[in-house]
Amino acid sequence: IDVEGDYLTLERKVKETGKAAEIRKVESGCDSFRQDIKMKLARKKMEMETSLSEIHGKVQIDADLRARELRRACKELKREHEEEEKRAREEEGAVSSEMVNRHKDSMYNIEQLIVKETEKTEMEWNRIDNERRKIYAQEEKILLRSVKDRDTQSSLDIGRIETNTWEEI
């Protein structure tokens, strides 16, 4: 009886050791999966940030070029207005208030165009930024959900292993 009892104890210890090994294997697989997802998310975030930085640089360069172009046009228009006003002074002795108002209006319109172009560029950049961040957030949500699903499955597998081991003992 003692030999049989020792044999049963040994068999139980072997099964418990096997159970522990199976559980470690499941936990290790889950940890590895979690780490892979974490690295994947970090890589995707870095790629998104790099992409946004590049896009922002291009958008900013385009906006700066357009603003310089409009400022150059503004200076040219101002020079033309000054010449026109100079001719009016020489020919008529004075500049009409209608001409002065027309010149002020055209200068104001160009300045407003510069402001609108800047706002338009800013809005476009914000749209692109928000769009890219939403896409990343969706991808992140999906990947985090897969981690949660894997954790759940691992818990179920561990429970099954423990139940089977106790049934065998």
Biotite code that builds the C-alpha atoms (Angstrom):
import biotite.structure as struc

atoms = struc.array([
    struc.Atom([0.000, 0.000, 0.000], chain_id="A", res_id=1, res_name="ILE", atom_name="CA", element="C"),
    struc.Atom([2.872, 2.344, 0.803], chain_id="A", res_id=2, res_name="ASP", atom_name="CA", element="C"),
    struc.Atom([4.388, 1.714, -2.614], chain_id="A", res_id=3, res_name="VAL", atom_name="CA", element="C"),
    struc.Atom([1.068, 2.354, -4.309], chain_id="A", res_id=4, res_name="GLU", atom_name="CA", element="C"),
    struc.Atom([0.626, 5.524, -2.229], chain_id="A", res_id=5, res_name="GLY", atom_name="CA", element="C"),
    struc.Atom([4.107, 6.705, -3.188], chain_id="A", res_id=6, res_name="ASP", atom_name="CA", element="C"),
    struc.Atom([3.346, 5.902, -6.810], chain_id="A", res_id=7, res_name="TYR", atom_name="CA", element="C"),
    struc.Atom([0.091, 7.956, -6.693], chain_id="A", res_id=8, res_name="LEU", atom_name="CA", element="C"),
    struc.Atom([1.872, 10.870, -4.999], chain_id="A", res_id=9, res_name="THR", atom_name="CA", element="C"),
    struc.Atom([4.598, 10.780, -7.617], chain_id="A", res_id=10, res_name="LEU", atom_name="CA", element="C"),
    struc.Atom([2.021, 10.600, -10.408], chain_id="A", res_id=11, res_name="GLU", atom_name="CA", element="C"),
    struc.Atom([0.179, 13.597, -8.905], chain_id="A", res_id=12, res_name="ARG", atom_name="CA", element="C"),
    struc.Atom([3.427, 15.600, -8.709], chain_id="A", res_id=13, res_name="LYS", atom_name="CA", element="C"),
    struc.Atom([4.250, 14.746, -12.332], chain_id="A", res_id=14, res_name="VAL", atom_name="CA", element="C"),
    struc.Atom([0.787, 15.872, -13.453], chain_id="A", res_id=15, res_name="LYS", atom_name="CA", element="C"),
    struc.Atom([1.032, 19.086, -11.391], chain_id="A", res_id=16, res_name="GLU", atom_name="CA", element="C"),
    struc.Atom([4.457, 19.780, -12.872], chain_id="A", res_id=17, res_name="THR", atom_name="CA", element="C"),
    struc.Atom([3.059, 19.188, -16.357], chain_id="A", res_id=18, res_name="GLY", atom_name="CA", element="C"),
    struc.Atom([0.159, 21.499, -15.539], chain_id="A", res_id=19, res_name="LYS", atom_name="CA", element="C"),
    struc.Atom([2.557, 24.190, -14.333], chain_id="A", res_id=20, res_name="ALA", atom_name="CA", element="C"),
    struc.Atom([4.615, 23.831, -17.514], chain_id="A", res_id=21, res_name="ALA", atom_name="CA", element="C"),
    struc.Atom([1.498, 24.113, -19.710], chain_id="A", res_id=22, res_name="GLU", atom_name="CA", element="C"),
    struc.Atom([0.325, 27.172, -17.756], chain_id="A", res_id=23, res_name="ILE", atom_name="CA", element="C"),
    struc.Atom([3.760, 28.818, -18.115], chain_id="A", res_id=24, res_name="ARG", atom_name="CA", element="C"),
    struc.Atom([3.643, 28.094, -21.842], chain_id="A", res_id=25, res_name="LYS", atom_name="CA", element="C"),
    struc.Atom([0.212, 29.747, -22.173], chain_id="A", res_id=26, res_name="VAL", atom_name="CA", element="C"),
    struc.Atom([1.298, 32.733, -20.049], chain_id="A", res_id=27, res_name="GLU", atom_name="CA", element="C"),
    struc.Atom([4.545, 33.062, -21.990], chain_id="A", res_id=28, res_name="SER", atom_name="CA", element="C"),
    struc.Atom([2.659, 33.020, -25.303], chain_id="A", res_id=29, res_name="GLY", atom_name="CA", element="C"),
    struc.Atom([0.279, 35.659, -23.989], chain_id="A", res_id=30, res_name="CYS", atom_name="CA", element="C"),
    struc.Atom([3.144, 37.838, -22.722], chain_id="A", res_id=31, res_name="ASP", atom_name="CA", element="C"),
    struc.Atom([4.955, 37.484, -26.028], chain_id="A", res_id=32, res_name="SER", atom_name="CA", element="C"),
    struc.Atom([1.804, 38.438, -27.938], chain_id="A", res_id=33, res_name="PHE", atom_name="CA", element="C"),
    struc.Atom([1.245, 41.446, -25.662], chain_id="A", res_id=34, res_name="ARG", atom_name="CA", element="C"),
    struc.Atom([4.856, 42.572, -26.181], chain_id="A", res_id=35, res_name="GLN", atom_name="CA", element="C"),
    struc.Atom([4.553, 42.169, -29.975], chain_id="A", res_id=36, res_name="ASP", atom_name="CA", element="C"),
    struc.Atom([1.412, 44.306, -29.998], chain_id="A", res_id=37, res_name="ILE", atom_name="CA", element="C"),
    struc.Atom([3.074, 46.927, -27.801], chain_id="A", res_id=38, res_name="LYS", atom_name="CA", element="C"),
    struc.Atom([6.028, 47.128, -30.207], chain_id="A", res_id=39, res_name="MET", atom_name="CA", element="C"),
    struc.Atom([3.697, 47.226, -33.207], chain_id="A", res_id=40, res_name="LYS", atom_name="CA", element="C"),
    struc.Atom([1.754, 50.117, -31.670], chain_id="A", res_id=41, res_name="LEU", atom_name="CA", element="C"),
    struc.Atom([4.952, 52.017, -30.884], chain_id="A", res_id=42, res_name="ALA", atom_name="CA", element="C"),
    struc.Atom([6.168, 51.504, -34.466], chain_id="A", res_id=43, res_name="ARG", atom_name="CA", element="C"),
    struc.Atom([2.831, 52.610, -35.942], chain_id="A", res_id=44, res_name="LYS", atom_name="CA", element="C"),
    struc.Atom([2.758, 55.695, -33.721], chain_id="A", res_id=45, res_name="LYS", atom_name="CA", element="C"),
    struc.Atom([6.301, 56.620, -34.702], chain_id="A", res_id=46, res_name="MET", atom_name="CA", element="C"),
    struc.Atom([5.453, 56.132, -38.398], chain_id="A", res_id=47, res_name="GLU", atom_name="CA", element="C"),
    struc.Atom([2.344, 58.293, -38.006], chain_id="A", res_id=48, res_name="MET", atom_name="CA", element="C"),
    struc.Atom([4.254, 61.063, -36.213], chain_id="A", res_id=49, res_name="GLU", atom_name="CA", element="C"),
    struc.Atom([7.033, 60.980, -38.832], chain_id="A", res_id=50, res_name="THR", atom_name="CA", element="C"),
    struc.Atom([4.499, 61.086, -41.643], chain_id="A", res_id=51, res_name="SER", atom_name="CA", element="C"),
    struc.Atom([2.624, 63.972, -40.030], chain_id="A", res_id=52, res_name="LEU", atom_name="CA", element="C"),
    struc.Atom([5.863, 65.846, -39.502], chain_id="A", res_id=53, res_name="SER", atom_name="CA", element="C"),
    struc.Atom([6.788, 65.439, -43.171], chain_id="A", res_id=54, res_name="GLU", atom_name="CA", element="C"),
    struc.Atom([3.325, 66.468, -44.330], chain_id="A", res_id=55, res_name="ILE", atom_name="CA", element="C"),
    struc.Atom([3.326, 69.461, -41.977], chain_id="A", res_id=56, res_name="HIS", atom_name="CA", element="C"),
    struc.Atom([6.685, 70.539, -43.373], chain_id="A", res_id=57, res_name="GLY", atom_name="CA", element="C"),
    struc.Atom([5.401, 70.360, -46.951], chain_id="A", res_id=58, res_name="LYS", atom_name="CA", element="C"),
    struc.Atom([2.159, 72.157, -46.083], chain_id="A", res_id=59, res_name="VAL", atom_name="CA", element="C"),
    struc.Atom([4.100, 74.854, -44.234], chain_id="A", res_id=60, res_name="GLN", atom_name="CA", element="C"),
    struc.Atom([6.499, 75.369, -47.145], chain_id="A", res_id=61, res_name="ILE", atom_name="CA", element="C"),
    struc.Atom([3.585, 75.660, -49.577], chain_id="A", res_id=62, res_name="ASP", atom_name="CA", element="C"),
    struc.Atom([1.822, 78.118, -47.257], chain_id="A", res_id=63, res_name="ALA", atom_name="CA", element="C"),
    struc.Atom([4.970, 80.208, -46.841], chain_id="A", res_id=64, res_name="ASP", atom_name="CA", element="C"),
    struc.Atom([5.507, 80.325, -50.608], chain_id="A", res_id=65, res_name="LEU", atom_name="CA", element="C"),
    struc.Atom([1.918, 81.393, -51.186], chain_id="A", res_id=66, res_name="ARG", atom_name="CA", element="C"),
    struc.Atom([2.130, 84.056, -48.453], chain_id="A", res_id=67, res_name="ALA", atom_name="CA", element="C"),
    struc.Atom([5.381, 85.438, -49.953], chain_id="A", res_id=68, res_name="ARG", atom_name="CA", element="C"),
    struc.Atom([3.782, 85.477, -53.370], chain_id="A", res_id=69, res_name="GLU", atom_name="CA", element="C"),
    struc.Atom([0.804, 87.408, -52.035], chain_id="A", res_id=70, res_name="LEU", atom_name="CA", element="C"),
    struc.Atom([3.038, 89.836, -50.090], chain_id="A", res_id=71, res_name="ARG", atom_name="CA", element="C"),
    struc.Atom([5.075, 90.422, -53.242], chain_id="A", res_id=72, res_name="ARG", atom_name="CA", element="C"),
    struc.Atom([1.835, 91.116, -55.123], chain_id="A", res_id=73, res_name="ALA", atom_name="CA", element="C"),
    struc.Atom([0.807, 93.458, -52.305], chain_id="A", res_id=74, res_name="CYS", atom_name="CA", element="C"),
    struc.Atom([4.085, 95.395, -52.549], chain_id="A", res_id=75, res_name="LYS", atom_name="CA", element="C"),
    struc.Atom([3.765, 95.574, -56.325], chain_id="A", res_id=76, res_name="GLU", atom_name="CA", element="C"),
    struc.Atom([0.201, 96.831, -56.032], chain_id="A", res_id=77, res_name="LEU", atom_name="CA", element="C"),
    struc.Atom([1.272, 99.401, -53.441], chain_id="A", res_id=78, res_name="LYS", atom_name="CA", element="C"),
    struc.Atom([4.023, 100.620, -55.776], chain_id="A", res_id=79, res_name="ARG", atom_name="CA", element="C"),
    struc.Atom([1.506, 100.861, -58.643], chain_id="A", res_id=80, res_name="GLU", atom_name="CA", element="C"),
    struc.Atom([-0.885, 102.803, -56.391], chain_id="A", res_id=81, res_name="HIS", atom_name="CA", element="C"),
    struc.Atom([1.882, 105.195, -55.366], chain_id="A", res_id=82, res_name="GLU", atom_name="CA", element="C"),
    struc.Atom([2.792, 105.778, -59.026], chain_id="A", res_id=83, res_name="GLU", atom_name="CA", element="C"),
    struc.Atom([-0.860, 106.320, -59.926], chain_id="A", res_id=84, res_name="GLU", atom_name="CA", element="C"),
    struc.Atom([-1.274, 108.757, -57.021], chain_id="A", res_id=85, res_name="GLU", atom_name="CA", element="C"),
    struc.Atom([1.950, 110.564, -58.020], chain_id="A", res_id=86, res_name="LYS", atom_name="CA", element="C"),
    struc.Atom([0.683, 110.965, -61.601], chain_id="A", res_id=87, res_name="ARG", atom_name="CA", element="C"),
    struc.Atom([-2.667, 112.206, -60.271], chain_id="A", res_id=88, res_name="ALA", atom_name="CA", element="C"),
    struc.Atom([-0.867, 114.833, -58.132], chain_id="A", res_id=89, res_name="ARG", atom_name="CA", element="C"),
    struc.Atom([1.211, 115.924, -61.122], chain_id="A", res_id=90, res_name="GLU", atom_name="CA", element="C"),
    struc.Atom([-1.723, 116.046, -63.556], chain_id="A", res_id=91, res_name="GLU", atom_name="CA", element="C"),
    struc.Atom([-4.567, 117.140, -61.308], chain_id="A", res_id=92, res_name="GLU", atom_name="CA", element="C"),
    struc.Atom([-2.724, 118.672, -58.367], chain_id="A", res_id=93, res_name="GLY", atom_name="CA", element="C"),
    struc.Atom([-4.281, 116.258, -55.844], chain_id="A", res_id=94, res_name="ALA", atom_name="CA", element="C"),
    struc.Atom([-5.357, 112.648, -55.390], chain_id="A", res_id=95, res_name="VAL", atom_name="CA", element="C"),
    struc.Atom([-9.089, 112.075, -55.405], chain_id="A", res_id=96, res_name="SER", atom_name="CA", element="C"),
    struc.Atom([-10.635, 110.528, -52.323], chain_id="A", res_id=97, res_name="SER", atom_name="CA", element="C"),
    struc.Atom([-12.244, 107.945, -54.614], chain_id="A", res_id=98, res_name="GLU", atom_name="CA", element="C"),
    struc.Atom([-8.799, 106.815, -55.793], chain_id="A", res_id=99, res_name="MET", atom_name="CA", element="C"),
    struc.Atom([-7.444, 106.718, -52.225], chain_id="A", res_id=100, res_name="VAL", atom_name="CA", element="C"),
    struc.Atom([-10.445, 104.643, -51.078], chain_id="A", res_id=101, res_name="ASN", atom_name="CA", element="C"),
    struc.Atom([-10.106, 102.308, -54.050], chain_id="A", res_id=102, res_name="ARG", atom_name="CA", element="C"),
    struc.Atom([-6.406, 101.813, -53.278], chain_id="A", res_id=103, res_name="HIS", atom_name="CA", element="C"),
    struc.Atom([-7.117, 101.203, -49.576], chain_id="A", res_id=104, res_name="LYS", atom_name="CA", element="C"),
    struc.Atom([-9.788, 98.676, -50.492], chain_id="A", res_id=105, res_name="ASP", atom_name="CA", element="C"),
    struc.Atom([-7.532, 96.774, -52.873], chain_id="A", res_id=106, res_name="SER", atom_name="CA", element="C"),
    struc.Atom([-4.726, 96.685, -50.267], chain_id="A", res_id=107, res_name="MET", atom_name="CA", element="C"),
    struc.Atom([-7.203, 95.531, -47.623], chain_id="A", res_id=108, res_name="TYR", atom_name="CA", element="C"),
    struc.Atom([-8.472, 92.794, -49.964], chain_id="A", res_id=109, res_name="ASN", atom_name="CA", element="C"),
    struc.Atom([-4.967, 91.446, -50.527], chain_id="A", res_id=110, res_name="ILE", atom_name="CA", element="C"),
    struc.Atom([-4.235, 91.504, -46.787], chain_id="A", res_id=111, res_name="GLU", atom_name="CA", element="C"),
    struc.Atom([-7.466, 89.638, -46.157], chain_id="A", res_id=112, res_name="GLN", atom_name="CA", element="C"),
    struc.Atom([-6.538, 87.130, -48.842], chain_id="A", res_id=113, res_name="LEU", atom_name="CA", element="C"),
    struc.Atom([-3.233, 86.497, -47.038], chain_id="A", res_id=114, res_name="ILE", atom_name="CA", element="C"),
    struc.Atom([-5.121, 85.930, -43.770], chain_id="A", res_id=115, res_name="VAL", atom_name="CA", element="C"),
    struc.Atom([-7.646, 83.623, -45.464], chain_id="A", res_id=116, res_name="LYS", atom_name="CA", element="C"),
    struc.Atom([-4.904, 81.614, -47.167], chain_id="A", res_id=117, res_name="GLU", atom_name="CA", element="C"),
    struc.Atom([-3.140, 81.181, -43.818], chain_id="A", res_id=118, res_name="THR", atom_name="CA", element="C"),
    struc.Atom([-6.378, 80.080, -42.141], chain_id="A", res_id=119, res_name="GLU", atom_name="CA", element="C"),
    struc.Atom([-7.142, 77.734, -45.023], chain_id="A", res_id=120, res_name="LYS", atom_name="CA", element="C"),
    struc.Atom([-3.713, 76.126, -44.709], chain_id="A", res_id=121, res_name="THR", atom_name="CA", element="C"),
    struc.Atom([-4.127, 75.780, -40.959], chain_id="A", res_id=122, res_name="GLU", atom_name="CA", element="C"),
    struc.Atom([-7.553, 74.173, -41.385], chain_id="A", res_id=123, res_name="MET", atom_name="CA", element="C"),
    struc.Atom([-6.214, 71.771, -44.007], chain_id="A", res_id=124, res_name="GLU", atom_name="CA", element="C"),
    struc.Atom([-3.328, 70.791, -41.740], chain_id="A", res_id=125, res_name="TRP", atom_name="CA", element="C"),
    struc.Atom([-5.718, 70.234, -38.818], chain_id="A", res_id=126, res_name="ASN", atom_name="CA", element="C"),
    struc.Atom([-7.963, 68.091, -41.027], chain_id="A", res_id=127, res_name="ARG", atom_name="CA", element="C"),
    struc.Atom([-5.048, 65.920, -42.147], chain_id="A", res_id=128, res_name="ILE", atom_name="CA", element="C"),
    struc.Atom([-3.702, 65.653, -38.589], chain_id="A", res_id=129, res_name="ASP", atom_name="CA", element="C"),
    struc.Atom([-7.103, 64.687, -37.156], chain_id="A", res_id=130, res_name="ASN", atom_name="CA", element="C"),
    struc.Atom([-7.724, 62.180, -39.940], chain_id="A", res_id=131, res_name="GLU", atom_name="CA", element="C"),
    struc.Atom([-4.387, 60.438, -39.416], chain_id="A", res_id=132, res_name="ARG", atom_name="CA", element="C"),
    struc.Atom([-4.787, 60.388, -35.637], chain_id="A", res_id=133, res_name="ARG", atom_name="CA", element="C"),
    struc.Atom([-8.284, 58.890, -35.948], chain_id="A", res_id=134, res_name="LYS", atom_name="CA", element="C"),
    struc.Atom([-6.946, 56.129, -38.180], chain_id="A", res_id=135, res_name="ILE", atom_name="CA", element="C"),
    struc.Atom([-4.191, 55.406, -35.657], chain_id="A", res_id=136, res_name="TYR", atom_name="CA", element="C"),
    struc.Atom([-6.697, 55.401, -32.784], chain_id="A", res_id=137, res_name="ALA", atom_name="CA", element="C"),
    struc.Atom([-8.860, 52.875, -34.651], chain_id="A", res_id=138, res_name="GLN", atom_name="CA", element="C"),
    struc.Atom([-5.871, 50.639, -35.342], chain_id="A", res_id=139, res_name="GLU", atom_name="CA", element="C"),
    struc.Atom([-4.781, 50.952, -31.718], chain_id="A", res_id=140, res_name="GLU", atom_name="CA", element="C"),
    struc.Atom([-8.262, 50.040, -30.505], chain_id="A", res_id=141, res_name="LYS", atom_name="CA", element="C"),
    struc.Atom([-8.310, 46.928, -32.703], chain_id="A", res_id=142, res_name="ILE", atom_name="CA", element="C"),
    struc.Atom([-4.866, 45.814, -31.542], chain_id="A", res_id=143, res_name="LEU", atom_name="CA", element="C"),
    struc.Atom([-5.663, 46.430, -27.879], chain_id="A", res_id=144, res_name="LEU", atom_name="CA", element="C"),
    struc.Atom([-8.876, 44.470, -28.328], chain_id="A", res_id=145, res_name="ARG", atom_name="CA", element="C"),
    struc.Atom([-6.849, 41.564, -29.727], chain_id="A", res_id=146, res_name="SER", atom_name="CA", element="C"),
    struc.Atom([-4.677, 41.677, -26.585], chain_id="A", res_id=147, res_name="VAL", atom_name="CA", element="C"),
    struc.Atom([-7.782, 41.590, -24.404], chain_id="A", res_id=148, res_name="LYS", atom_name="CA", element="C"),
    struc.Atom([-9.179, 38.676, -26.428], chain_id="A", res_id=149, res_name="ASP", atom_name="CA", element="C"),
    struc.Atom([-5.873, 36.833, -26.123], chain_id="A", res_id=150, res_name="ARG", atom_name="CA", element="C"),
    struc.Atom([-5.846, 37.422, -22.338], chain_id="A", res_id=151, res_name="ASP", atom_name="CA", element="C"),
    struc.Atom([-9.369, 36.053, -22.089], chain_id="A", res_id=152, res_name="THR", atom_name="CA", element="C"),
    struc.Atom([-8.463, 33.009, -24.157], chain_id="A", res_id=153, res_name="GLN", atom_name="CA", element="C"),
    struc.Atom([-5.352, 32.442, -22.040], chain_id="A", res_id=154, res_name="SER", atom_name="CA", element="C"),
    struc.Atom([-7.435, 32.560, -18.860], chain_id="A", res_id=155, res_name="SER", atom_name="CA", element="C"),
    struc.Atom([-9.844, 30.034, -20.341], chain_id="A", res_id=156, res_name="LEU", atom_name="CA", element="C"),
    struc.Atom([-6.955, 27.788, -21.418], chain_id="A", res_id=157, res_name="ASP", atom_name="CA", element="C"),
    struc.Atom([-5.391, 27.945, -17.942], chain_id="A", res_id=158, res_name="ILE", atom_name="CA", element="C"),
    struc.Atom([-8.741, 27.096, -16.363], chain_id="A", res_id=159, res_name="GLY", atom_name="CA", element="C"),
    struc.Atom([-9.135, 24.156, -18.746], chain_id="A", res_id=160, res_name="ARG", atom_name="CA", element="C"),
    struc.Atom([-5.619, 22.914, -17.959], chain_id="A", res_id=161, res_name="ILE", atom_name="CA", element="C"),
    struc.Atom([-6.257, 23.114, -14.212], chain_id="A", res_id=162, res_name="GLU", atom_name="CA", element="C"),
    struc.Atom([-9.618, 21.365, -14.525], chain_id="A", res_id=163, res_name="THR", atom_name="CA", element="C"),
    struc.Atom([-8.198, 18.578, -16.688], chain_id="A", res_id=164, res_name="ASN", atom_name="CA", element="C"),
    struc.Atom([-5.284, 18.079, -14.315], chain_id="A", res_id=165, res_name="THR", atom_name="CA", element="C"),
    struc.Atom([-7.548, 17.830, -11.266], chain_id="A", res_id=166, res_name="TRP", atom_name="CA", element="C"),
    struc.Atom([-9.810, 15.420, -13.107], chain_id="A", res_id=167, res_name="GLU", atom_name="CA", element="C"),
    struc.Atom([-6.811, 13.246, -13.975], chain_id="A", res_id=168, res_name="GLU", atom_name="CA", element="C"),
    struc.Atom([-5.568, 13.271, -10.375], chain_id="A", res_id=169, res_name="ILE", atom_name="CA", element="C"),
])
